[in-house]
């Protein structure tokens, strides 16, 4: 029986923050995959190695975690205010779908370097040794991201001494600003409240902060669930009942936030919203064996992504944490001491992270002008990725 030969597509495998993904330039994709739809989804699923009932993604580029089952499509922007359009696809590991409902904040740090290296952005808007500001249009959430990319001898500087908890080796620092990170028309709190009572079957009534900033997120208190907020991955991911509980909280939070109409729809929207639990600052040992001291952080946060506790912190969730911390009365702000603040440092399973955000009340509605944090990015491999010719 004859089978179609594999097709070969230019691609780059990159780390951005604590995530990894396969990056494509839109014009390099097969024509059928250059537009949204079934052909594009099938291609990206096959590239990553999904759906995989073994949940290993052995026959693809994915790493069998939410942090490594990611794809990015970039193109020059038609907007005079932006340099590059950035589309993010979160690929399900064991199900045949790609979630386009949100952004990846970690991979956002890799967009500027890729765009410069691949001719989507002129590399130097100044001296050969400088900082190139790349203005990114995030297509999924229709928001602006501004990355400050270091340039040495006219090329992207990838190596450096900036250390990021959750990433083993140091690299060059890339400050990333998420402009007006509230989802939609500034509706940071979809219910109008900084804290809601969320009735979750099998769990009870939980205090929850439901926020749309960076990425829609449901924040609850760790103590209300019997946790300390210092848990590492194995404490949650090895507990099937706990994972089921968090998914139930996430589904009911999604309905309350107006993201879905019925809890059953949450299964087809795995990427958003996120669910996270918070607690006051406490000392603990990070997954690397590094000591995180209570006096060095403002609170502890643990967040789940694609049904599992994240090994560090999603970049977009960090934006949500920074935004919520800046608004007095939210569960995040209360866990961090309940004071007015413009930056917060939180502990996560791999260490700590600082994110800055300033909130203001305008016409009775909360507004975040921007949230800023530093990440790093690096090309891991570049060349061509192959998929069977009958994929699309």
Beta strands, then each sheet from edge to edge (+ up, - down):
strand 1: 6-16
strand 2: 19-25
strand 3: 70-76
strand 4: 84-91
strand 5: 98-99
strand 6: 130-138
strand 7: 143-152
strand 8: 155-156
strand 9: 174-179
strand 10: 196-200
strand 11: 204-212
strand 12: 216-221
strand 13: 274-280
strand 14: 284-285
strand 15: 291-292
strand 16: 299-305
strand 17: 308-309
strand 18: 343-348
strand 19: 351-362
strand 20: 365-375
strand 21: 377-388
sheet 1: 5+ 4- 3+ 2+ 1- 21+
sheet 2: 5+ 4- 6- 7+ 8-
sheet 3: 5+ 4- 6- 7+ 9- 20+ 19- 18+ 16+ 13- 12- 11+ 10-
sheet 4: 5+ 4- 6- 7+ 9- 20+ 19- 18+ 16+ 17-
sheet 5: 14+ 15-
end
